[in-house]
Amino acid sequence: MSNPTRAELLGPLLKSVSRSFYLTLSVLPAGMRDPVGLAYLLARAADTIADTSLISPEKRMELLLSFRSQVNGFPDSDALTVIRAEVASQQMDSDEKVLLESLGPALVVLSQFGQSDREAVREIVTIITEGMEFDLRTFPDESSGRIMALQEFAELDQYTYMVAGCVGEFWTKMTYAHVPGTFSDPPTLVMDRGIRLGKALQMTNVLRDCGKDLRIGRCYLPATILTRWDLTPQDLLSPDLSLRARPVLFELVRKALDHYRAGIEYTLSLPSLSIRLRLACLWPILIGLETVSLLVNNDRWLDPAKVSKIRRGDVYRILALSVPMVASDRLLRMWAERLIAKIEARMND
């Protein structure tokens, strides 16, 4: 795919790099699919630039900032050449490599969007790359052998906004723009719930990936919470301390569940006949809650070899069960509340 067309970018390439998220994209109303899909591709490319550890953090920062500038309308063909030469060439995943080699055509597609969609995509990619910039500035080089922890929960909360809460914000703006009249609740309430849905999903990712992140020097679990339980980031490197560290896990899970409840209300505020939009919100919530359930039942949640990951068969089960229920507020609420109650019961044992 040397010079992909718009259809190839937002079809086969998007499907190959988005994996399970493509399920959500596929059920979106037609007008939303292209801007949401392109935003995903651009964010995924930025993430690959920021995470390619064979390149120095300083160089990654330089390329990331250049990429952000290009997304915001300042072309730099030399920088794209460097990304292809220095980042794409390091990728073991051929799909990621193709994505990085396709950034020129992707930016052309962005320029072809209407003004409101173009500005919305630029805004979300800017915020997400600010989250990646935060990572590169806050944490040590992956090969340094050092670990740095966030200090306060407010830092983690802001981080979850930058890398995922803003996605809920963008999603809501796209819904207002392309499916007007969808939401009946006040816009500020709808926007807050959308942001909190994104934060819930990212909090789940942070907790699920904790063991892996610690080994590259990143502790997203706030030091103030660790200190309360007489723990340090270095302690968390031992999977045998998973049980001792469960109070930290449970405290952050409870915060995540509060966000999930807001996400459920966000989903149920969509009209019952907005099947596609409901499914697109419902699937990440249910998959996220089942992941949280695995986490609170995982006695070695800090072990990177024992990651709490939902099985593919369970994903298909969720998809199959959700379709006949999606129009029923009562059934959806019961399903989500039953999952939350199961999680809370485990934490209260």
C-alpha positions as CSV (number, residue, x, y, z in Angstrom):
1,M,0.0,0.0,0.0
2,S,2.6,2.5,-1.2
3,N,0.2,5.5,-1.6
4,P,-3.2,4.5,-0.1
5,T,-6.4,6.0,-1.2
6,R,-8.9,7.5,1.3
7,A,-10.9,4.3,1.0
8,E,-7.9,2.1,1.7
9,L,-6.8,4.2,4.6
10,L,-10.2,4.2,6.3
11,G,-11.0,0.6,5.3
12,P,-8.3,-2.1,5.2
13,L,-5.5,-0.2,7.0
14,L,-7.8,1.1,9.7
15,K,-9.2,-2.4,10.3
16,S,-5.7,-3.9,10.5
17,V,-4.4,-1.5,13.2
18,S,-7.5,-0.8,15.2
19,R,-8.4,-4.5,16.0
20,S,-11.3,-4.5,18.5
21,F,-12.0,-0.8,18.1
22,Y,-12.9,-1.4,14.5
23,L,-16.0,-3.2,15.8
24,T,-17.1,0.0,17.4
25,L,-16.2,2.1,14.3
26,S,-18.1,-0.3,12.0
27,V,-21.4,0.4,13.7
28,L,-21.1,4.2,13.8
29,P,-23.5,6.3,11.7
30,A,-22.0,6.9,8.3
31,G,-21.1,10.6,8.8
32,M,-19.1,9.9,11.9
33,R,-17.0,7.1,10.6
34,D,-14.4,8.9,8.5
35,P,-13.5,11.7,11.1
36,V,-13.5,9.2,14.0
37,G,-11.5,6.6,11.9
38,L,-8.9,9.2,10.8
39,A,-8.5,10.6,14.3
40,Y,-7.8,7.0,15.4
41,L,-5.2,6.4,12.7
42,L,-3.4,9.7,13.5
43,A,-3.4,9.0,17.2
44,R,-2.2,5.5,16.6
45,A,0.7,6.8,14.5
46,A,1.6,9.3,17.2
47,D,1.5,6.6,19.8
48,T,3.9,4.5,17.7
49,I,6.3,7.4,17.4
50,A,6.2,8.1,21.1
51,D,6.7,4.4,22.1
52,T,9.5,3.3,19.7
53,S,12.1,2.7,22.4
54,L,15.0,2.1,20.0
55,I,14.9,5.8,19.3
56,S,16.0,8.2,22.1
57,P,13.3,10.0,24.1
58,E,14.6,13.3,22.9
59,K,14.3,12.3,19.2
60,R,10.8,10.9,19.8
61,M,9.8,14.1,21.4
62,E,11.1,16.1,18.4
63,L,9.3,13.9,15.9
64,L,6.1,13.9,18.0
65,L,6.0,17.7,18.2
66,S,6.6,17.9,14.4
67,F,3.9,15.4,13.7
68,R,1.4,17.4,15.9
69,S,2.4,20.6,14.0
70,Q,1.7,18.9,10.6
71,V,-1.7,17.6,11.8
72,N,-2.4,21.3,12.7
73,G,-1.8,22.4,9.1
74,F,2.0,23.1,8.9
75,P,3.4,20.6,6.3
76,D,6.9,19.3,6.7
77,S,7.8,16.7,4.1
78,D,11.4,16.4,5.6
79,A,9.9,15.3,9.0
80,L,7.7,12.7,7.3
81,T,10.8,11.4,5.5
82,V,12.5,11.1,8.9
83,I,9.5,9.3,10.5
84,R,9.5,6.8,7.6
85,A,13.3,6.3,7.8
86,E,13.8,6.2,11.6
87,V,10.4,5.1,13.1
88,A,8.7,3.0,10.4
89,S,11.9,1.0,9.8
90,Q,12.0,-0.1,13.5
91,Q,8.5,-1.6,13.5
92,M,8.1,-5.3,13.8
93,D,4.4,-5.1,13.1
94,S,4.0,-4.6,9.3
95,D,0.6,-2.8,9.7
96,E,2.2,-0.2,12.0
97,K,5.0,0.2,9.4
98,V,2.4,0.8,6.6
99,L,0.6,3.3,8.8
100,L,3.7,5.4,9.4
101,E,4.5,5.2,5.7
102,S,1.0,6.4,4.9
103,L,1.0,9.6,7.0
104,G,1.3,11.9,4.0
105,P,-1.9,10.6,2.4
106,A,-3.6,10.6,5.8
107,L,-2.9,14.3,6.2
108,V,-4.3,14.9,2.7
109,V,-7.5,13.2,3.8
110,L,-7.6,15.4,6.9
111,S,-7.3,18.5,4.7
112,Q,-10.3,17.4,2.6
113,F,-12.7,17.3,5.6
114,G,-15.1,20.1,6.2
115,Q,-13.9,22.8,8.6
116,S,-15.7,21.5,11.7
117,D,-14.6,17.9,11.3
118,R,-11.0,19.0,10.5
119,E,-10.8,21.3,13.6
120,A,-12.3,18.5,15.8
121,V,-9.7,15.9,14.6
122,R,-6.9,18.4,15.0
123,E,-8.0,19.2,18.5
124,I,-8.2,15.6,19.7
125,V,-4.9,14.6,18.1
126,T,-3.3,17.7,19.8
127,I,-4.7,16.7,23.2
128,I,-3.7,13.0,22.9
129,T,-0.2,13.9,21.8
130,E,0.1,16.2,24.8
131,G,-0.6,13.1,26.9
132,M,2.3,11.3,25.1
133,E,4.5,14.4,25.6
134,F,3.6,14.2,29.3
135,D,4.8,10.5,29.3
136,L,8.1,11.4,27.6
137,R,8.7,14.4,29.9
138,T,7.6,12.7,33.2
139,F,9.1,9.2,33.0
140,P,12.7,8.1,32.5
141,D,14.2,6.4,29.4
142,E,12.9,2.8,29.2
143,S,16.4,1.4,29.4
144,S,17.5,3.5,32.4
145,G,16.4,1.0,35.1
146,R,14.7,3.7,37.0
147,I,11.0,4.1,37.9
148,M,9.1,7.3,38.3
149,A,5.6,7.5,39.8
150,L,2.9,10.1,39.4
151,Q,2.6,12.0,42.7
152,E,-1.1,12.8,43.2
153,F,-4.3,11.3,41.9
154,A,-5.0,14.7,40.2
155,E,-2.1,13.9,37.8
156,L,-3.5,10.5,36.9
157,D,-6.9,12.1,36.4
158,Q,-5.5,14.7,34.1
159,Y,-3.5,12.0,32.2
160,T,-6.6,9.9,31.7
161,Y,-8.3,12.9,30.3
162,M,-5.5,13.7,27.8
163,V,-5.3,10.1,26.4
164,A,-8.9,9.0,26.6
165,G,-11.3,11.4,28.3
166,C,-10.8,13.7,25.4
167,V,-11.9,10.9,23.1
168,G,-15.3,10.9,24.8
169,E,-15.4,14.7,24.3
170,F,-14.5,14.3,20.6
171,W,-17.1,11.5,20.2
172,T,-19.8,13.7,21.7
173,K,-18.9,16.6,19.4
174,M,-19.1,14.3,16.4
175,T,-22.5,13.1,17.6
176,Y,-23.8,16.6,17.9
177,A,-22.4,17.5,14.5
178,H,-23.5,14.4,12.5
179,V,-26.5,13.2,14.4
180,P,-28.1,16.4,15.6
181,G,-30.9,16.2,18.1
182,T,-29.6,12.9,19.6
183,F,-29.1,14.0,23.1
184,S,-31.9,15.4,25.2
185,D,-29.9,16.1,28.4
186,P,-28.1,19.4,28.8
187,P,-24.9,19.6,26.7
188,T,-22.6,20.2,29.7
189,L,-23.9,17.1,31.4
190,V,-23.6,15.0,28.3
191,M,-20.0,16.2,27.7
192,D,-19.0,15.5,31.3
193,R,-20.4,12.0,31.0
194,G,-18.6,11.4,27.7
195,I,-15.3,12.5,29.2
196,R,-15.8,10.3,32.2
197,L,-16.5,7.3,30.0
198,G,-13.2,7.8,28.3
199,K,-11.5,8.1,31.7
200,A,-13.1,4.9,32.9
201,L,-11.6,3.0,30.0
202,Q,-8.1,4.5,30.5
203,M,-8.1,3.8,34.2
204,T,-8.9,0.2,33.3
205,N,-5.9,0.2,30.9
206,V,-3.6,1.7,33.5
207,L,-4.5,-1.0,36.1
208,R,-4.4,-3.9,33.6
209,D,-1.0,-2.8,32.2
210,C,0.6,-1.9,35.5
211,G,3.1,-4.7,35.6
212,K,4.3,-4.0,32.0
213,D,4.5,-0.3,32.5
214,L,6.6,-0.6,35.7
215,R,9.2,-2.5,33.7
216,I,9.7,0.5,31.4
217,G,10.0,2.9,34.4
218,R,6.4,4.1,34.4
219,C,4.2,4.0,37.5
220,Y,0.9,5.6,37.0
221,L,-0.3,4.6,40.4
222,P,0.0,7.8,42.5
223,A,2.8,7.9,45.1
224,T,0.4,9.4,47.7
225,I,-1.8,6.3,47.5
226,L,1.2,3.9,47.5
227,T,2.6,5.6,50.6
228,R,-0.6,5.2,52.5
229,W,-0.2,1.5,52.2
230,D,3.6,1.6,52.8
231,L,4.5,0.7,49.3
232,T,7.0,2.1,46.8
233,P,7.0,1.9,43.0
234,Q,9.9,-0.5,43.2
235,D,7.9,-2.8,45.5
236,L,5.4,-3.2,42.8
237,L,8.0,-4.9,40.6
238,S,7.5,-8.1,42.7
239,P,4.3,-10.0,41.5
240,D,4.4,-11.7,44.9
241,L,3.2,-8.3,46.4
242,S,0.0,-8.3,44.3
243,L,-2.1,-9.3,47.3
244,R,-0.5,-6.7,49.6
245,A,-1.0,-4.0,46.9
246,R,-4.7,-4.9,46.4
247,P,-6.0,-2.0,48.5
248,V,-4.3,0.4,46.0
249,L,-5.9,-1.5,43.1
250,F,-9.3,-1.5,44.8
251,E,-9.2,2.3,45.6
252,L,-8.5,3.1,41.9
253,V,-11.1,0.5,40.7
254,R,-13.7,2.3,42.8
255,K,-12.8,5.6,41.1
256,A,-13.1,3.9,37.7
257,L,-16.5,2.4,38.6
258,D,-17.8,5.9,39.4
259,H,-16.7,6.9,35.9
260,Y,-18.3,3.8,34.4
261,R,-21.6,4.7,36.0
262,A,-21.4,8.1,34.2
263,G,-20.6,6.2,31.0
264,I,-23.7,4.1,31.4
265,E,-25.9,7.1,31.9
266,Y,-24.3,8.6,28.8
267,T,-25.2,5.5,26.8
268,L,-28.8,5.4,28.1
269,S,-29.3,9.1,27.3
270,L,-29.1,8.1,23.7
271,P,-32.5,7.4,22.1
272,S,-33.4,3.7,22.3
273,L,-33.7,3.6,18.5
274,S,-30.1,5.0,18.0
275,I,-28.9,1.5,17.8
276,R,-25.5,2.1,16.3
277,L,-24.5,4.9,18.7
278,R,-25.7,2.8,21.7
279,L,-23.8,-0.2,20.6
280,A,-20.7,1.9,19.9
281,C,-20.7,3.1,23.5
282,L,-22.0,0.0,25.2
283,W,-19.4,-2.5,23.9
284,P,-16.4,-0.7,25.4
285,I,-18.2,-0.3,28.7
286,L,-19.1,-4.0,29.0
287,I,-15.7,-5.2,27.8
288,G,-14.1,-2.7,30.3
289,L,-16.2,-3.9,33.2
290,E,-15.5,-7.5,32.5
291,T,-11.8,-6.6,32.4
292,V,-12.1,-4.9,35.8
293,S,-13.8,-8.0,37.1
294,L,-10.8,-10.1,36.0
295,L,-8.5,-7.6,37.7
296,V,-10.1,-7.7,41.1
297,N,-10.1,-11.5,40.9
298,N,-6.5,-11.7,39.8
299,D,-4.2,-12.6,42.8
300,R,-1.2,-11.7,40.6
301,W,-2.4,-8.6,39.0
302,L,1.1,-7.0,39.1
303,D,2.6,-10.0,37.1
304,P,3.1,-9.0,33.5
305,A,2.7,-12.7,32.6
306,K,-0.7,-12.8,34.2
307,V,-2.4,-9.8,32.5
308,S,-6.2,-9.6,33.1
309,K,-7.3,-9.7,29.5
310,I,-10.8,-10.6,28.3
311,R,-10.9,-13.6,26.0
312,R,-12.0,-13.2,22.4
313,G,-14.9,-15.6,23.0
314,D,-16.2,-13.4,25.8
315,V,-16.0,-10.4,23.4
316,Y,-18.2,-12.2,20.9
317,R,-20.6,-13.2,23.7
318,I,-21.0,-9.5,24.7
319,L,-21.6,-8.6,21.0
320,A,-24.2,-11.3,20.6
321,L,-26.1,-10.6,23.8
322,S,-26.0,-6.8,23.4
323,V,-27.8,-6.6,20.1
324,P,-31.2,-7.8,21.2
325,M,-31.0,-5.8,24.4
326,V,-29.7,-2.5,23.1
327,A,-33.0,-0.7,22.9
328,S,-34.0,-1.6,26.4
329,D,-32.8,0.8,29.1
330,R,-34.0,-1.6,31.8
331,L,-32.1,-4.6,30.5
332,L,-28.9,-2.6,29.8
333,R,-29.0,-1.0,33.2
334,M,-29.5,-4.4,34.8
335,W,-26.6,-5.9,32.9
336,A,-24.2,-3.1,33.8
337,E,-25.3,-2.9,37.4
338,R,-24.9,-6.7,37.8
339,L,-21.3,-6.5,36.6
340,I,-20.5,-3.6,38.9
341,A,-22.2,-5.4,41.9
342,K,-20.0,-8.4,41.2
343,I,-16.9,-6.3,41.2
344,E,-17.9,-4.5,44.4
345,A,-18.8,-7.7,46.2
346,R,-15.3,-9.1,45.4
347,M,-13.6,-6.0,46.8
348,N,-15.8,-6.2,49.9
349,D,-14.9,-9.8,50.7
